[in-house]
Amino acid sequence: MRLLIAVTLFALASGPAAAGPPAPWLCSVPSVVVGNLSGQTIGDGFVVVVRRASGAPFPGAYVQVIFPPGGPRPLVEQEPGTSVDCATRTMTRLADADGVAVFHPRIAGHTETDAVDVRAAGVLIRHVSVRSTDLDGNGAVDLIDFQRFAVNFLHAPTAPETDYDQNGRTDARDFDLFRRDFVAGARGTLCP
């Protein structure tokens, strides 16, 4: 009986619903990857849900966040379960049994153009923009970043690069997220 159940489960798992590449139109990827230097969670993290054309989850898919040369970049050190290839400026994490990969990215710099690629199993899922508490991308949340944040907070509250909670304004919640890294003197080793 156990053998029959095992064979049935294997057949279901390897059937047409489980086969095929990711279907970008069914995958879920936020439009902005928000990170910091400390690795503290911002919101729910950067949550990528990978699905196949059948709508079935894609467990075990390699999910990659790929940063272009000359712009924002990941730090060498990331949370356990996330690997970094500095040569290609790529962060990689495996999707869980539900096809979900959650990053708590340690990144520096920002771009409001959709210059960063998110791929799953090698398939381009979406282009996204980037925000970090390290606004100038120098590997430290310092006075230069504080000055820029303060200008946006006081005079340009709709500036997107300091809207970490993505509610459309640089406000007290964003200040709290920025403050955590600034007070801690957050630093990190940047990928070249």
C-alpha positions in Angstrom: 0.0 0.0 0.0 2.8 2.4 0.9 4.5 1.7 -2.4 1.3 2.5 -4.3 0.9 5.8 -2.5 4.6 6.7 -3.2 4.2 5.8 -6.9 1.0 7.9 -7.1 2.6 10.9 -5.4 5.7 10.7 -7.7 3.4 10.5 -10.8 1.5 13.6 -9.6 4.7 15.5 -8.8 6.3 14.7 -12.1 3.2 15.2 -14.2 2.4 18.0 -16.6 1.4 20.4 -13.8 4.9 20.2 -12.3 6.8 20.4 -15.6 8.0 23.4 -17.6 9.9 26.6 -16.9 8.6 29.5 -14.8 5.8 31.6 -16.3 6.7 35.2 -15.7 3.1 36.4 -16.0 2.1 34.1 -13.1 5.1 34.9 -10.9 5.0 37.6 -8.2 7.9 40.0 -7.8 7.8 43.5 -6.1 8.7 46.4 -8.4 11.4 47.5 -6.0 14.0 45.6 -4.0 14.6 47.5 -0.8 17.6 46.7 1.4 20.1 48.1 3.7 23.6 47.4 5.0 22.7 45.7 8.3 20.4 43.0 6.8 17.6 44.0 9.1 14.2 43.1 7.7 12.4 45.8 5.8 8.7 45.0 5.5 8.3 41.4 4.6 11.6 41.3 2.7 11.9 41.0 -1.1 9.5 38.1 -1.7 9.5 36.3 -5.1 6.9 33.7 -5.9 7.7 31.4 -8.8 5.0 29.6 -10.7 4.8 27.5 -13.8 2.3 28.0 -16.7 -0.1 25.6 -15.0 -0.1 27.8 -11.9 1.7 25.2 -9.9 4.5 26.5 -7.6 8.1 25.9 -8.8 9.9 24.5 -5.7 13.7 24.5 -5.7 13.9 27.2 -8.5 17.1 29.2 -8.3 15.9 32.8 -7.9 18.5 35.4 -8.8 18.7 39.2 -8.4 21.3 40.5 -10.8 22.7 44.0 -10.5 24.2 45.8 -13.5 27.7 47.2 -13.5 28.1 50.7 -12.3 25.0 50.9 -10.2 23.7 49.6 -6.9 25.3 46.4 -5.8 25.1 43.6 -3.2 27.3 43.2 -0.2 29.6 40.2 0.0 28.0 39.1 3.3 24.3 38.1 3.1 21.9 36.2 5.3 22.2 32.4 5.5 20.6 30.8 2.5 21.5 33.7 0.1 24.7 33.4 -1.9 26.5 36.1 -3.7 28.6 36.0 -6.9 30.5 39.3 -6.9 31.9 38.6 -10.4 28.4 38.8 -11.8 26.8 40.9 -9.0 24.2 38.2 -8.4 22.4 37.2 -5.3 20.8 33.7 -5.4 18.3 32.0 -3.2 16.4 28.7 -3.6 12.6 28.8 -3.7 10.9 26.8 -1.0 8.3 24.0 -1.5 5.7 26.7 -2.3 7.9 28.4 -4.9 8.7 31.3 -2.6 12.1 32.9 -2.1 12.5 35.6 0.5 15.5 37.9 0.4 16.5 40.3 3.2 19.1 41.9 1.0 22.2 43.7 2.1 22.7 46.2 -0.7 24.1 49.6 -1.4 23.0 52.4 -3.7 19.8 53.0 -5.5 18.3 53.3 -9.0 14.8 54.3 -10.0 15.2 52.8 -13.4 14.3 49.1 -13.7 17.9 48.1 -14.2 18.0 45.1 -11.9 17.0 41.7 -13.3 15.1 39.1 -11.3 15.4 35.6 -12.8 14.0 32.2 -11.8 15.5 29.0 -13.2 17.3 31.2 -15.7 14.1 32.9 -17.0 13.7 36.7 -16.7 10.7 37.3 -14.5 10.9 41.1 -14.0 13.1 44.2 -14.1 13.1 46.1 -10.8 14.5 49.2 -9.2 16.6 49.4 -6.0 16.6 51.4 -2.8 19.0 51.2 0.2 19.7 53.1 3.3 23.3 53.5 1.9 22.1 56.1 -0.6 25.5 56.9 -2.1 26.5 53.3 -2.3 29.9 53.6 -0.5 29.4 50.7 1.9 28.5 52.9 5.0 25.4 54.6 6.2 27.0 57.9 7.2 26.5 61.6 7.3 26.4 62.0 3.6 23.4 59.5 3.5 21.8 61.3 6.5 22.1 64.7 4.7 20.4 63.3 1.6 17.7 61.6 3.6 17.1 64.8 5.6 16.7 66.9 2.4 14.2 64.4 1.0 12.3 64.2 4.3 12.0 67.9 4.7 11.9 69.3 1.1 11.2 66.4 -1.3 9.0 63.9 0.4 7.9 62.3 -2.8 11.5 61.4 -3.8 11.4 57.7 -4.3 14.9 56.7 -3.3 14.1 57.3 0.4 10.6 55.8 0.4 11.7 52.5 1.9 8.2 51.4 3.0 6.9 52.2 -0.6 3.9 54.2 0.6 4.6 57.1 -1.8 6.2 59.5 0.7 9.4 59.8 2.7 8.0 59.9 6.2 8.5 58.9 9.8 8.4 55.2 9.0 11.1 55.6 6.4 13.1 57.7 9.0 12.9 54.8 11.5 14.2 52.4 8.9 17.0 54.7 7.9 17.8 55.6 11.6 18.4 51.9 12.5 21.4 51.7 10.1 22.6 55.2 10.7 22.7 54.8 14.5 24.3 51.4 14.3 27.0 52.8 11.9 26.1 50.1 9.5 28.9 49.1 7.1 29.6 46.3 4.7 32.0 44.9 2.1 30.7 45.8 -1.3 31.0 43.6 -4.4 33.4 45.4 -6.8 
